[in-house]
């Protein structure tokens, strides 16, 4: 029997190594089937609810297109569309939804909300992002790393995350590295390291394959992948912009930093959106205020050189979310 059937995904460590690999293999199969226009519909007549208290481009589109491709129906429930938290509790809301839907995707700041949903739900709940975990993103990242390093096992790969290492991407990368046994370096100023409890646990479980440092040269050396994310995250106030950007400026992913990897084939990952130019309101504002004329967390030069893998990483969210929904909603899966 499929061990993922009706299983919640709140954080990447909710799944075992074998279950993650099952999702990745299924996503790879579905991606090839879609490209060949031979995709089978495994989710006919299934109903999916998306509770998105935070705005989204890639994650929302990935869930919706996955559902459409698979013959499922989807309802997008934004913060202004439902009574959640205002006139109706999370527990009452989920009791209503589980009578009508087969699965729930949740996106918001407070991780406790997705915990409450899952604790009171008889149908699978998938975390589409909270402030401390982003498992649906990491599934796409894992598929991308596998595609771009097909001749290496995960235990042979080194991924280096650089920037604000206290955010949901860094937390989830750390969990994924412990499960899949890839080498992970977090390169960040000490103010933005993960919580000390998380760091101690990581070193205890994986002392040979994990490093957290503020030393850029030491941290990026011999990397296969450099991974970065926007410095201004959800929940950050305008008052924190100045201090954060001044501290993180030297951790920008640029050509000089990439040269320190000693890897001529270094690959760059970014979960998007990326402030690599001045073509956004916030990008223009930060560039002007802090004299960052060629991108914020990543230069436009580096972004453009790595745009193929970055946009593949984005596309792969469609295939991994589709695999996640099929694996958790179908008792048995016969791939044809």
Buried (B, 14 or more C-beta within 10 A) or exposed (E): EBEBBBBBBBBBBBBEEEBBBBBBBBBBBBBEBBEEEEBEEBBEEBBBBBBBBBEBEBBBBBBBBBBEBBEBBBBBBBBEEBEBBEEEBBEEBBBEBBEEBBBBBBBBBBBEBBBBBBEBBEBBBBBBBBBBBBBBBBBBBBBBBBBBBEEBEBEEBBBBBBBBBBBBBBBBBBBBBBBBBBBBBBBBBEEBBBEEEBBEBBEEEBEEBBBBBBEBEEBBBEBBBBBBBBBBBBEBEEEEBEEBBEBBBEBBBBEEBBEBBEBEEBBBBBBBBBBBBBEBEBBEEBBEEBEBEBBBBBBBEBBEBBBEBBEBBBBBBBBBBBBBBBBBBBEEBEEE
